[in-house]
Amino acid sequence: MNGDAQLIEILQLTNASRAAAGMNPLRNDSRLGRAAQLHAEFLAAGGFLSHGGSGESTPGDRATAAGYRWQRVGENILARTRAEPALAYEQWWLSQGHRDNLLTAAFTDCGLGRHYSPKVDCWYYAMLLATPS
């Protein structure tokens, strides 16, 4: 997360929700953060949303390429015209599939990235969630 206060706030909101559900917090993993950041930059450059990345990479491919050995991996992505972290988190929280990822007890680590696209005047967010092998 490279000290990005907005991404730190999203992780804090995620961990507050996990705590309310009786779950352990997610740990920030810098390898997953680098992979998430690169994917956010890829999405912003293209001006679209996709779990397929550069070279048709999957979330698992991106985690592996970043040096993270995993047994389970998930990904949340979104695009927003406004960058407020609470609203970005809420967008994930209100989507059942994204919320399921946030509340998957097996996930112990995560990384977040975001990048602005002037091409479409939008912020792109990516969150990789994983269980180490």
C-alpha positions as CSV (number, residue, x, y, z in Angstrom):
1,M,0.0,0.0,0.0
2,N,3.1,2.2,0.0
3,G,1.7,4.4,2.8
4,D,-1.3,5.4,0.8
5,A,-3.7,6.7,3.5
6,Q,-6.8,5.9,1.5
7,L,-5.7,2.3,0.9
8,I,-4.8,1.9,4.6
9,E,-8.3,3.2,5.5
10,I,-9.9,0.6,3.2
11,L,-7.9,-2.2,5.0
12,Q,-9.0,-0.8,8.4
13,L,-12.6,-0.8,7.3
14,T,-12.3,-4.4,6.0
15,N,-10.7,-5.5,9.2
16,A,-13.4,-3.8,11.3
17,S,-16.0,-5.7,9.4
18,R,-14.1,-8.9,9.8
19,A,-13.7,-8.3,13.6
20,A,-17.5,-7.7,13.8
21,A,-18.0,-11.1,12.2
22,G,-15.6,-12.7,14.7
23,M,-12.8,-13.1,12.2
24,N,-9.1,-12.4,12.2
25,P,-7.8,-9.3,10.5
26,L,-6.2,-9.4,7.1
27,R,-2.5,-8.7,7.1
28,N,-1.1,-6.2,4.6
29,D,1.4,-8.1,2.3
30,S,3.7,-6.0,0.2
31,R,4.0,-8.6,-2.5
32,L,0.2,-8.7,-2.9
33,G,0.2,-4.9,-2.7
34,R,2.6,-4.7,-5.6
35,A,0.5,-7.1,-7.7
36,A,-2.7,-5.2,-6.9
37,Q,-1.1,-1.9,-7.7
38,L,0.1,-3.2,-11.1
39,H,-3.3,-4.5,-11.9
40,A,-5.0,-1.1,-10.9
41,E,-2.5,0.6,-13.2
42,F,-3.3,-1.9,-16.0
43,L,-7.1,-1.3,-15.6
44,A,-6.6,2.5,-15.5
45,A,-4.5,2.5,-18.6
46,G,-7.2,0.6,-20.5
47,G,-10.1,2.4,-18.9
48,F,-12.0,-0.8,-18.2
49,L,-12.7,-3.4,-15.4
50,S,-11.5,-7.0,-15.7
51,H,-10.1,-9.7,-13.6
52,G,-8.0,-10.6,-16.6
53,G,-4.8,-8.7,-16.5
54,S,-1.8,-8.0,-18.7
55,G,-1.1,-11.1,-20.9
56,E,-4.4,-12.5,-19.7
57,S,-3.1,-13.0,-16.2
58,T,-5.4,-14.2,-13.5
59,P,-5.3,-13.0,-9.9
60,G,-3.4,-16.1,-9.0
61,D,-0.9,-15.5,-11.8
62,R,-0.3,-12.0,-10.5
63,A,0.2,-13.1,-6.9
64,T,2.6,-15.8,-8.0
65,A,4.5,-13.3,-10.2
66,A,4.9,-11.1,-7.2
67,G,6.5,-13.9,-5.2
68,Y,3.6,-14.9,-3.0
69,R,3.1,-18.6,-2.6
70,W,-0.7,-19.2,-2.2
71,Q,-3.2,-21.9,-1.9
72,R,-6.3,-19.7,-2.3
73,V,-6.6,-16.3,-3.9
74,G,-9.4,-13.8,-4.6
75,E,-9.7,-10.4,-6.0
76,N,-11.9,-7.3,-5.7
77,I,-11.8,-4.6,-8.3
78,L,-13.8,-1.4,-8.8
79,A,-13.8,1.9,-10.6
80,R,-15.0,5.2,-9.1
81,T,-15.1,8.8,-10.2
82,R,-14.5,9.8,-6.6
83,A,-11.7,8.5,-4.5
84,E,-13.1,8.5,-0.9
85,P,-12.0,5.3,0.7
86,A,-15.2,4.7,2.7
87,L,-17.3,5.0,-0.4
88,A,-15.0,2.6,-2.3
89,Y,-15.2,0.1,0.6
90,E,-19.0,0.5,0.7
91,Q,-19.2,-0.3,-3.0
92,W,-17.5,-3.6,-2.3
93,W,-19.5,-4.2,0.8
94,L,-22.9,-3.7,-1.0
95,S,-21.9,-6.3,-3.6
96,Q,-22.5,-9.9,-2.4
97,G,-19.6,-11.4,-4.3
98,H,-17.2,-8.7,-3.1
99,R,-18.4,-8.9,0.4
100,D,-18.0,-12.7,0.3
101,N,-14.3,-12.2,-0.5
102,L,-13.9,-9.6,2.3
103,L,-15.4,-12.1,4.8
104,T,-13.7,-15.3,3.6
105,A,-12.1,-16.6,6.8
106,A,-9.5,-18.5,4.9
107,F,-8.0,-15.3,3.6
108,T,-5.3,-14.0,5.9
109,D,-3.3,-11.6,3.7
110,C,-4.2,-8.9,1.3
111,G,-2.7,-6.2,-0.9
112,L,-4.4,-3.1,-2.2
113,G,-3.6,-0.8,-5.1
114,R,-5.3,2.2,-6.8
115,H,-4.5,4.3,-9.8
116,Y,-6.2,7.3,-11.5
117,S,-7.1,7.3,-15.2
118,P,-7.3,10.7,-16.8
119,K,-8.5,8.8,-19.9
120,V,-11.9,8.1,-18.2
121,D,-11.6,10.4,-15.2
122,C,-11.9,7.5,-12.8
123,W,-10.0,5.8,-9.9
124,Y,-9.3,2.1,-10.3
125,Y,-8.9,-0.1,-7.2
126,A,-7.6,-3.6,-6.9
127,M,-7.5,-5.8,-3.8
128,L,-5.8,-9.2,-3.8
129,L,-6.8,-11.5,-0.9
130,A,-4.9,-14.7,-0.3
131,T,-4.2,-17.7,1.9
132,P,-0.5,-18.7,1.9
133,S,0.6,-22.2,1.0
